[in-house]
Amino acid sequence: SVLAAIKATHANEYVLNLAKQESAQGCAAIAHFPDSIYKQSLLDLADFAVTRSY
């Protein structure tokens, strides 16, 4: 099955690591923006996207 192949190849871990790298790059790209609720929302969204467990 597809799920078995994903687990056997550790594809989920690989993709999660890529997502974390992209999230970190995105956060770094806006680090120089002035602090605001909008910047914080983007940072929170990036964190949520890679830490959610469902």
HELIX and SHEET records of a PDB file:
HELIX    1   1 VAL A    2  THR A    9  1                                   8    
HELIX    2   2 ALA A   11  ALA A   29  1                                  19    
HELIX    3   3 ILE A   37  THR A   51  1                                  15    
END                                                                             
